[in-house]
Amino acid sequence: MKISNEIVLRPRFSLSLNKSSKQVLEAFESAKNNQDTIRINILDVHVFLKIPTVQQHFWTPQLHL
């Protein structure tokens, strides 16, 4: 990965999985129902991972998959 001197507000990366998108979404759905450490929101084929509201700060990131 080449790093430039530009400011990147939305860093991006890619990762290849050996599972179908359906299997990955099912795994996130299962995790959503079995834990409360991270807020998991699923909308169509998008998954959003967020820190619970009470633990958030101004700089708290979220992950959109």
DSSP file (Angstrom, degrees, kcal/mol; ACC not computed):
  #  RESIDUE AA STRUCTURE BP1 BP2  ACC     N-H-->O    O-->H-N    N-H-->O    O-->H-N    TCO  KAPPA ALPHA  PHI   PSI    X-CA   Y-CA   Z-CA
    1    1 A M              0   0    0      0, 0.0     2,-0.4     0, 0.0     0, 0.0   0.000 360.0 360.0 360.0 124.7    0.0    0.0    0.0
    2    2 A K        -     0   0    0      1,-0.0     2,-0.5     0, 0.0     0, 0.0  -0.694 360.0-151.8 -85.9 132.2    1.5    3.3   -1.1
    3    3 A I        -     0   0    0     -2,-0.4     2,-0.2     2,-0.0    -1,-0.0  -0.900  13.1-169.4-106.8 128.3    1.2    6.2    1.5
    4    4 A S        -     0   0    0     -2,-0.5     0, 0.0     2,-0.1     0, 0.0  -0.524  35.4-110.2-106.4 178.1    1.0    9.7    0.2
    5    5 A N  S    S+     0   0    0     -2,-0.2     2,-0.1     2,-0.1    -2,-0.0   0.335  80.3 115.2 -89.5   6.3    1.2   13.1    2.0
    6    6 A E  S    S-     0   0    0      1,-0.1     2,-0.5     2,-0.0    -2,-0.1  -0.448  74.0-113.4 -76.6 149.8   -2.5   13.8    1.4
    7    7 A I        -     0   0    0     -2,-0.1     2,-0.6     2,-0.0    -1,-0.1  -0.737  30.7-159.2 -81.8 124.8   -4.9   14.0    4.3
    8    8 A V        +     0   0    0     -2,-0.5    -1,-0.0     1,-0.1    -2,-0.0  -0.921  16.7 179.4-111.3 114.1   -7.3   11.2    4.0
    9    9 A L  S    S+     0   0    0     -2,-0.6    -1,-0.1     1,-0.3    -2,-0.0   0.741  82.5  37.3 -84.6 -23.2  -10.6   11.7    5.9
   10   10 A R  S    S-     0   0    0      2,-0.0    -1,-0.3     0, 0.0     0, 0.0  -0.701  81.4-159.4-128.5  79.6  -12.1    8.3    4.9
   11   11 A P        -     0   0    0      0, 0.0     2,-0.3     0, 0.0    -2,-0.0  -0.280  12.4-159.4 -59.0 144.2   -9.3    5.7    4.9
   12   12 A R        +     0   0    0      2,-0.0     2,-0.3     0, 0.0    -2,-0.0  -0.927  17.3 167.7-128.1 151.4  -10.2    2.7    2.8
   13   13 A F        -     0   0    0     -2,-0.3     2,-0.4     2,-0.0     0, 0.0  -0.956  19.8-140.4-150.5 165.9   -8.9   -0.9    2.6
   14   14 A S        -     0   0    0     -2,-0.3     2,-0.4     2,-0.0    -2,-0.0  -0.973  12.0-174.9-133.8 151.9  -10.0   -4.1    1.0
   15   15 A L        -     0   0    0     -2,-0.4     2,-0.4     2,-0.0    -2,-0.0  -0.972  18.7-138.8-146.6 125.1  -10.0   -7.7    2.3
   16   16 A S        -     0   0    0     -2,-0.4     2,-0.3     2,-0.0    -2,-0.0  -0.713  20.7-161.3 -87.9 135.4  -10.9  -10.8    0.3
   17   17 A L        -     0   0    0     -2,-0.4     4,-0.1     2,-0.2     7,-0.0  -0.856  24.0-137.7-115.7 151.3  -13.0  -13.4    2.1
   18   18 A N  S    S+     0   0    0     -2,-0.3     2,-0.3     2,-0.1    -2,-0.0  -0.040  82.0  81.2 -94.2  30.9  -13.5  -17.0    1.3
   19   19 A K  S    S-     0   0    0      3,-0.0    -2,-0.2     2,-0.0     2,-0.1  -0.922  84.2-104.9-132.0 157.0  -17.2  -16.8    2.1
   20   20 A S     >  -     0   0    0     -2,-0.3     4,-2.0     1,-0.1     5,-0.2  -0.378  33.9-111.4 -75.9 161.5  -20.3  -15.5    0.2
   21   21 A S  H  > S+     0   0    0      1,-0.2     4,-2.6     2,-0.2     5,-0.2   0.850 119.3  57.5 -62.0 -33.1  -21.8  -12.1    1.1
   22   22 A K  H  > S+     0   0    0      2,-0.2     4,-2.2     1,-0.2    -1,-0.2   0.915 106.6  47.7 -63.6 -42.7  -24.8  -14.0    2.4
   23   23 A Q  H  > S+     0   0    0      2,-0.2     4,-2.0     1,-0.2    -2,-0.2   0.890 112.3  49.5 -65.2 -39.5  -22.7  -15.9    4.9
   24   24 A V  H  X S+     0   0    0     -4,-2.0     4,-2.1     2,-0.2    -2,-0.2   0.927 111.0  48.8 -66.7 -44.6  -20.9  -12.8    6.0
   25   25 A L  H  X S+     0   0    0     -4,-2.6     4,-2.3     1,-0.2    -2,-0.2   0.890 110.3  51.9 -62.5 -39.0  -24.2  -10.9    6.6
   26   26 A E  H  X S+     0   0    0     -4,-2.2     4,-2.3     2,-0.2    -1,-0.2   0.882 107.9  52.2 -64.1 -37.9  -25.6  -13.9    8.5
   27   27 A A  H  X S+     0   0    0     -4,-2.0     4,-2.3     2,-0.2    -2,-0.2   0.907 110.9  46.9 -65.0 -41.5  -22.4  -13.9   10.7
   28   28 A F  H  X S+     0   0    0     -4,-2.1     4,-2.5     2,-0.2    -2,-0.2   0.890 110.9  52.3 -66.9 -38.3  -22.9  -10.2   11.5
   29   29 A E  H  X S+     0   0    0     -4,-2.3     4,-1.4     2,-0.2    -2,-0.2   0.908 110.5  48.2 -62.8 -41.5  -26.6  -10.8   12.2
   30   30 A S  H  X S+     0   0    0     -4,-2.3     4,-1.0     1,-0.2    -2,-0.2   0.917 112.2  48.4 -63.9 -43.8  -25.7  -13.5   14.6
   31   31 A A  H  X S+     0   0    0     -4,-2.3     4,-0.7     1,-0.2     3,-0.4   0.874 106.4  58.4 -64.2 -36.8  -23.1  -11.3   16.3
   32   32 A K  H  < S+     0   0    0     -4,-2.5     3,-0.3     1,-0.2    -1,-0.2   0.872 111.5  40.9 -59.7 -38.2  -25.7   -8.5   16.5
   33   33 A N  H  < S+     0   0    0     -4,-1.4    -1,-0.2    -3,-0.2    -2,-0.2   0.602 116.0  49.6 -86.6 -13.1  -28.0  -10.7   18.5
   34   34 A N  H  < S+     0   0    0     -4,-1.0     2,-0.3    -3,-0.4    -1,-0.2   0.346 110.6  35.5-112.6   6.2  -25.3  -12.3   20.7
   35   35 A Q     <  -     0   0    0     -4,-0.7    -1,-0.0    -3,-0.3     0, 0.0  -0.974  45.4-163.6-152.0 163.6  -23.3   -9.3   22.0
   36   36 A D        +     0   0    0     -2,-0.3     3,-0.1     3,-0.1    -4,-0.1   0.167  68.5  95.4-135.5  17.2  -23.8   -5.7   23.1
   37   37 A T  S    S+     0   0    0      1,-0.2     2,-0.4    14,-0.1    -2,-0.0   0.863  93.0  29.4 -76.0 -38.0  -20.2   -4.4   23.0
   38   38 A I  S    S-     0   0    0     13,-0.1     2,-0.5    -6,-0.0    13,-0.2  -0.974  82.8-123.4-125.8 137.0  -20.5   -3.0   19.5
   39   39 A R  E     -A   50   0A   0     11,-2.8    11,-2.5    -2,-0.4     2,-0.5  -0.706  29.1-165.9 -79.8 123.3  -23.6   -1.6   17.9
   40   40 A I  E     -A   49   0A   0     -2,-0.5     2,-0.4     9,-0.2     9,-0.2  -0.953   7.5-177.5-114.9 119.1  -24.2   -3.5   14.6
   41   41 A N  E     -A   48   0A   0      7,-2.4     7,-3.0    -2,-0.5     2,-0.5  -0.965   6.5-164.0-115.9 132.1  -26.6   -2.1   12.1
   42   42 A I  E     +A   47   0A   0     -2,-0.4     2,-0.4     5,-0.2     5,-0.2  -0.968  11.3 174.2-119.6 126.5  -27.4   -3.9    8.9
   43   43 A L  E >   -A   46   0A   0      3,-2.6     3,-2.6    -2,-0.5     2,-0.3  -0.944  65.9 -54.4-133.7 110.1  -29.1   -2.2    5.9
   44   44 A D  T 3  S-     0   0    0     -2,-0.4     0, 0.0     1,-0.3     0, 0.0  -0.444 123.5 -19.8  56.5-114.8  -29.4   -4.3    2.7
   45   45 A V  T 3  S+     0   0    0     -2,-0.3     2,-0.4    -3,-0.1    -1,-0.3   0.177 118.7 100.2-106.8  17.1  -25.7   -5.3    2.1
   46   46 A H  E <   -A   43   0A   0     -3,-2.6    -3,-2.6     2,-0.0     2,-0.4  -0.862  52.2-165.1-105.2 136.4  -24.2   -2.6    4.2
   47   47 A V  E     -A   42   0A   0     -2,-0.4    18,-3.6    -5,-0.2     2,-0.5  -0.984   1.7-164.3-121.5 129.4  -23.0   -3.2    7.8
   48   48 A F  E     -AB  41  64A   0     -7,-3.0    -7,-2.4    -2,-0.4     2,-0.5  -0.961   0.8-164.3-115.0 125.7  -22.2   -0.4   10.2
   49   49 A L  E     +AB  40  63A   0     14,-2.9    14,-2.5    -2,-0.5     2,-0.3  -0.946  18.6 170.3-110.0 125.8  -20.2   -1.0   13.3
   50   50 A K  E     -AB  39  62A   0    -11,-2.5   -11,-2.8    -2,-0.5    12,-0.1  -0.936  36.7-111.5-135.1 155.3  -20.4    1.7   16.0
   51   51 A I        -     0   0    0     10,-0.5   -13,-0.1    -2,-0.3     5,-0.1  -0.639  54.7 -89.4 -78.3 141.3  -19.3    2.2   19.6
   52   52 A P    >>  -     0   0    0      0, 0.0     3,-1.8     0, 0.0     4,-0.5  -0.213  38.5-114.5 -53.2 144.9  -22.3    2.4   22.0
   53   53 A T  G >4 S+     0   0    0      1,-0.3     3,-1.2     2,-0.2    -2,-0.1   0.835 113.1  57.4 -53.5 -41.6  -23.6    6.0   22.4
   54   54 A V  G 34 S+     0   0    0      1,-0.3    -1,-0.3     3,-0.0    -3,-0.0   0.717 110.6  45.0 -66.6 -18.8  -22.6    6.3   26.1
   55   55 A Q  G <4 S+     0   0    0     -3,-1.8    -1,-0.3     2,-0.1    -2,-0.2   0.427  91.4 111.8-102.0  -1.2  -19.0    5.5   25.2
   56   56 A Q    <<  -     0   0    0     -3,-1.2     2,-0.3    -4,-0.5    -3,-0.0  -0.400  42.1-174.0 -77.7 150.5  -18.7    7.8   22.2
   57   57 A H    >   -     0   0    0     -2,-0.1     3,-1.5     4,-0.1    -2,-0.1  -0.751  46.8 -88.2-126.9 177.0  -16.6   11.0   22.0
   58   58 A F  T 3  S+     0   0    0      1,-0.3    -2,-0.0    -2,-0.3    -1,-0.0   0.857 128.3  42.8 -55.6 -37.4  -16.4   13.6   19.3
   59   59 A W  T 3  S+     0   0    0      2,-0.0    -1,-0.3    -3,-0.0    -3,-0.0   0.303  79.8 133.2 -95.8   7.5  -13.6   11.6   17.5
   60   60 A T    <   -     0   0    0     -3,-1.5     2,-0.1     1,-0.1    -4,-0.1  -0.418  46.4-144.8 -65.4 124.3  -15.2    8.2   17.8
   61   61 A P        -     0   0    0      0, 0.0   -10,-0.5     0, 0.0     2,-0.3  -0.337   8.5-153.2 -83.6 168.5  -15.0    6.4   14.4
   62   62 A Q  E     -B   50   0A   0    -12,-0.1     2,-0.5    -2,-0.1   -12,-0.2  -0.944  12.5-132.5-133.0 159.2  -17.5    4.0   12.8
   63   63 A L  E     -B   49   0A   0    -14,-2.5   -14,-2.9    -2,-0.3     2,-0.6  -0.962  13.3-164.4-118.1 126.4  -16.9    1.3   10.3
   64   64 A H  E      B   48   0A   0     -2,-0.5   -16,-0.2   -16,-0.2    -2,-0.0  -0.946 360.0 360.0-111.0 117.5  -19.0    0.9    7.2
   65   65 A L              0   0    0    -18,-3.6   -17,-0.2    -2,-0.6    -1,-0.1   0.369 360.0 360.0-110.7 360.0  -18.6   -2.4    5.4
